[in-house]
Amino acid sequence: MINIKHIRSYLLVCSLVAVWPPLQGLAQQNSDAAKAVSQSTERDGQHDFDPLIGAWKYHLKKLLHPLTGSTTWVEFDGTGVCYKIWDGRAQLDTIELDSPDAGHIEGLTLRLYNPQSHQWRLYWANSKVGILDPPQIGEFKNGRGEFFAQDTINGKVVLIRFDWTNMTTNTPHFEQSFSEDGGKTWEVNWITDQTRVVQDDSDKAH
């Protein structure tokens, strides 16, 4: 006589074999869905530079001859205004600086946010040259923004790094550094400290 228990066990195994491929497919779909959710929840940094919007006073320290072993710095003071564009997904930052030792600087920074890569591109231009430099590309992590580019300076191919810190205060801090060894070592050559200009009631009325 055929054992009924054995038949039931056999049918159970067959049923599991039959449904296993769909279960595998379902597991793969769940994995893909989890990845999609992870990608969709990736940090949106389009408002990272919002704290810079407004008017500022600047104090700048600039290394006169970067990557030459020089330790001679010059200092500038000036003012600037940062304007919001595209609801914060872009900015135009303008500055004018003067130094008793190194003359006058007029510059601007165009910042553009890429919603696909979740990164910013920062383009600097000096009025004496009138050309946008190659963009610094990067993002903010844990309150610090790091942005990188490659350029040729004085015949040398160098890496350039922009560092932004203290963004949520009224004294944001910026540094530019060069590296000629692929990022192993860096030399800071530009340091900017900003102080927000607080408008009084008479200014606000206009």
C-alpha positions as CSV (number, residue, x, y, z in Angstrom):
1,M,0.0,0.0,0.0
2,I,1.3,3.5,-0.8
3,N,2.1,5.5,2.2
4,I,-0.2,8.6,2.2
5,K,2.4,10.6,4.2
6,H,5.1,9.9,1.6
7,I,2.8,11.1,-1.2
8,R,2.0,14.3,0.7
9,S,5.7,14.9,1.3
10,Y,6.5,14.3,-2.3
11,L,3.8,16.7,-3.4
12,L,5.0,19.4,-1.0
13,V,8.5,19.1,-2.4
14,C,7.2,19.4,-5.9
15,S,5.2,22.4,-5.1
16,L,8.2,24.2,-3.5
17,V,10.3,23.4,-6.6
18,A,7.5,24.8,-8.8
19,V,7.2,28.1,-6.9
20,W,11.0,28.6,-6.2
21,P,11.8,30.4,-9.4
22,P,9.0,33.0,-8.9
23,L,10.2,33.4,-5.3
24,Q,13.7,34.1,-6.6
25,G,12.3,36.6,-9.0
26,L,10.3,38.3,-6.2
27,A,13.4,38.5,-4.1
28,Q,15.3,40.1,-7.0
29,Q,12.5,42.6,-7.5
30,N,12.5,43.4,-3.8
31,S,16.3,43.9,-4.0
32,D,15.9,46.2,-7.0
33,A,13.2,48.1,-5.2
34,A,15.4,48.6,-2.2
35,K,18.1,50.0,-4.4
36,A,15.7,52.3,-6.1
37,V,14.5,53.6,-2.7
38,S,18.1,54.1,-1.6
39,Q,18.9,56.0,-4.7
40,S,15.7,58.1,-4.4
41,T,16.5,59.0,-0.8
42,E,20.1,60.1,-1.6
43,R,20.8,63.4,0.0
44,D,19.5,66.4,-1.9
45,G,22.0,69.2,-1.5
46,Q,20.4,71.8,-3.7
47,H,20.1,74.3,-0.8
48,D,23.6,73.7,0.6
49,F,24.7,77.2,-0.4
50,D,21.6,79.0,0.7
51,P,23.3,80.3,3.9
52,L,25.6,82.4,1.6
53,I,22.7,84.4,0.2
54,G,22.9,88.1,1.1
55,A,25.5,90.8,1.7
56,W,28.9,90.2,3.2
57,K,32.2,91.7,4.3
58,Y,35.3,89.8,3.3
59,H,38.8,89.4,4.7
60,L,41.1,87.5,2.3
61,K,44.6,86.1,2.7
62,K,46.4,85.1,-0.5
63,L,49.7,83.3,-1.0
64,L,51.6,85.4,-3.6
65,H,53.5,82.6,-5.3
66,P,51.9,79.2,-4.8
67,L,53.9,76.0,-5.3
68,T,57.3,77.8,-5.2
69,G,58.1,77.4,-1.5
70,S,57.0,81.0,-0.9
71,T,55.6,82.0,2.5
72,T,54.7,85.6,1.5
73,W,51.0,86.4,2.0
74,V,49.0,89.5,1.2
75,E,45.7,90.5,2.7
76,F,42.6,92.0,1.2
77,D,39.4,93.5,2.5
78,G,36.2,94.0,0.6
79,T,32.5,93.3,0.2
80,G,30.3,91.0,-1.8
81,V,26.7,89.9,-2.5
82,C,25.4,86.4,-3.2
83,Y,22.2,86.1,-5.3
84,K,19.9,83.1,-5.4
85,I,18.9,81.8,-8.8
86,W,16.5,78.9,-9.8
87,D,15.1,78.7,-6.3
88,G,18.5,77.9,-4.9
89,R,19.7,75.4,-7.5
90,A,22.1,78.1,-8.7
91,Q,23.9,81.1,-7.3
92,L,25.8,84.1,-8.5
93,D,28.4,85.4,-5.9
94,T,30.2,88.7,-6.6
95,I,33.1,90.2,-4.6
96,E,35.3,93.3,-4.7
97,L,38.5,93.3,-2.7
98,D,41.4,95.7,-2.1
99,S,44.9,95.4,-0.7
100,P,47.5,98.1,-0.1
101,D,50.1,95.7,-1.3
102,A,48.4,93.7,-4.1
103,G,45.8,96.0,-5.7
104,H,42.2,95.3,-6.6
105,I,40.3,92.0,-7.2
106,E,36.9,91.8,-8.8
107,G,35.5,88.3,-9.1
108,L,32.5,86.2,-9.3
109,T,31.5,82.6,-8.6
110,L,28.7,80.8,-10.5
111,R,27.4,77.8,-8.7
112,L,25.2,75.2,-10.4
113,Y,23.5,72.2,-8.8
114,N,23.1,68.9,-10.7
115,P,20.0,67.1,-9.4
116,Q,21.0,63.8,-11.1
117,S,24.5,63.6,-9.6
118,H,23.6,65.5,-6.4
119,Q,26.8,67.6,-6.9
120,W,27.7,71.2,-7.3
121,R,29.8,72.8,-10.0
122,L,31.6,76.0,-8.9
123,Y,32.9,78.3,-11.7
124,W,35.3,81.2,-10.7
125,A,36.1,84.2,-12.9
126,N,38.4,87.2,-12.3
127,S,37.6,90.4,-14.1
128,K,41.2,90.8,-15.2
129,V,40.9,87.5,-17.2
130,G,37.2,87.4,-18.0
131,I,37.2,83.6,-18.4
132,L,35.4,81.0,-16.3
133,D,37.9,78.6,-14.7
134,P,37.2,74.8,-15.0
135,P,34.5,73.9,-12.6
136,Q,35.2,72.6,-9.1
137,I,32.9,69.6,-8.6
138,G,31.8,68.2,-5.3
139,E,29.3,68.1,-2.5
140,F,28.8,68.6,1.3
141,K,29.2,65.9,3.8
142,N,28.9,66.4,7.6
143,G,28.8,70.1,7.2
144,R,31.9,70.4,5.1
145,G,32.0,71.0,1.3
146,E,34.8,69.7,-0.8
147,F,35.1,70.5,-4.5
148,F,37.9,69.4,-6.9
149,A,39.2,70.3,-10.3
150,Q,42.3,69.9,-12.4
151,D,44.0,72.8,-14.2
152,T,47.4,74.0,-15.5
153,I,49.0,76.7,-13.5
154,N,52.4,78.2,-14.5
155,G,52.9,75.2,-16.8
156,K,52.2,72.7,-14.1
157,V,49.2,70.3,-14.0
158,V,47.7,70.6,-10.5
159,L,44.7,69.5,-8.6
160,I,42.7,72.3,-7.0
161,R,40.5,71.9,-3.9
162,F,37.9,74.2,-2.5
163,D,36.9,73.7,1.1
164,W,33.8,75.3,2.7
165,T,33.1,75.2,6.4
166,N,31.1,77.1,9.0
167,M,28.3,77.4,6.5
168,T,25.5,77.6,9.1
169,T,27.1,80.6,10.9
170,N,27.4,84.2,10.1
171,T,31.1,83.7,9.5
172,P,31.5,81.1,6.8
173,H,35.1,80.0,5.9
174,F,36.7,79.2,2.6
175,E,40.1,77.8,1.6
176,Q,41.7,77.0,-1.8
177,S,44.6,74.6,-2.0
178,F,46.8,73.2,-4.8
179,S,48.4,69.8,-5.1
180,E,51.1,68.8,-7.6
181,D,51.4,65.2,-6.4
182,G,48.0,63.9,-7.2
183,G,46.4,64.9,-3.9
184,K,49.0,63.4,-1.5
185,T,49.9,66.8,-0.1
186,W,48.1,70.2,-0.4
187,E,49.3,73.8,-0.1
188,V,46.7,76.3,1.0
189,N,47.0,79.5,-1.0
190,W,43.7,81.4,-0.5
191,I,41.8,81.9,2.8
192,T,38.6,83.8,3.0
193,D,36.5,84.7,6.1
194,Q,33.1,86.3,5.6
195,T,31.0,88.3,8.0
196,R,27.4,88.9,7.3
197,V,26.2,92.4,6.8
198,V,23.1,92.9,8.9
199,Q,20.7,95.4,7.4
200,D,19.2,98.0,9.7
201,D,15.5,99.0,9.6
202,S,16.1,102.0,7.3
203,D,17.8,99.7,4.7
204,K,14.9,97.2,4.9
205,A,12.4,99.9,4.3
206,H,14.0,100.4,0.8
